[in-house]
C-alpha cells in the first residue's frame, strides 16, 4: 500500500533523503500519534531494507519506536499480524521495539 505522494516502485534504490522524508509525515488526524503514523506509513511504502534504515534514522532523532496507534497497539503488534512481514519484525525487534503487552508488563 502506498500513497500518491510516495508511489511504491519495485527495484528502485531509495536515497537516505527519501527514506528520511518519512520522518516528516504528519497524521491526517491530530488524535493519531505522530510517531506511530510515521512508522506505519514507512512500513506500508518501503521494502524491508529501506524500512530498517528508516528505523535507524527514526531512533537517531529521538522518536518513540513503541508509540501506540489509535487501537492501542504498537507498530510491532500491527506488523506482526502480516504473513510476509518477517524481515520487518526482525528489524523492529533488533531496534528494541516491543508489543503493547510487553510494555504493560514492564
VENRAFEN-V777412 format. One record per residue. N is the residue number from 0. PHI is phi in whole degrees, -180 to 180 (none if undefined). Layout:
n->[N & N]
phi->[PHI & PHI]
This chain:
n->[0 & 1 & 2 & 3 & 4 & 5 & 6 & 7 & 8 & 9 & 10 & 11 & 12 & 13 & 14 & 15 & 16 & 17 & 18 & 19 & 20 & 21 & 22 & 23 & 24 & 25 & 26 & 27 & 28 & 29 & 30 & 31 & 32 & 33 & 34 & 35 & 36 & 37 & 38 & 39 & 40 & 41 & 42 & 43 & 44 & 45 & 46 & 47 & 48 & 49 & 50 & 51 & 52 & 53 & 54 & 55 & 56 & 57 & 58 & 59 & 60 & 61 & 62 & 63 & 64 & 65 & 66 & 67 & 68 & 69 & 70 & 71 & 72 & 73 & 74 & 75 & 76 & 77 & 78 & 79 & 80 & 81 & 82 & 83 & 84 & 85 & 86 & 87 & 88 & 89 & 90 & 91 & 92 & 93 & 94 & 95 & 96 & 97 & 98 & 99 & 100 & 101 & 102 & 103 & 104 & 105]
phi->[none & -144 & -94 & -67 & -74 & -130 & -64 & -78 & -123 & -73 & 87 & -79 & -78 & -98 & -74 & -60 & -63 & -66 & -62 & -65 & -56 & -71 & -66 & -105 & -74 & -102 & -70 & -72 & -123 & -62 & -79 & -90 & -60 & -63 & -69 & -61 & -60 & -62 & -63 & -63 & -65 & -65 & -60 & -68 & -104 & -106 & -73 & -57 & -64 & -69 & -64 & -62 & -64 & -60 & -58 & -62 & -64 & -59 & -69 & -58 & -93 & 82 & -80 & -93 & -69 & -110 & -62 & -94 & -85 & -63 & -94 & 82 & -108 & -86 & -64 & -64 & -58 & -63 & -65 & -65 & -76 & -99 & -58 & -100 & -110 & -54 & -66 & -68 & -61 & -60 & -63 & -65 & -61 & -61 & -86 & 103 & -69 & -131 & -83 & -56 & -63 & -69 & -69 & -66 & -76 & -76]
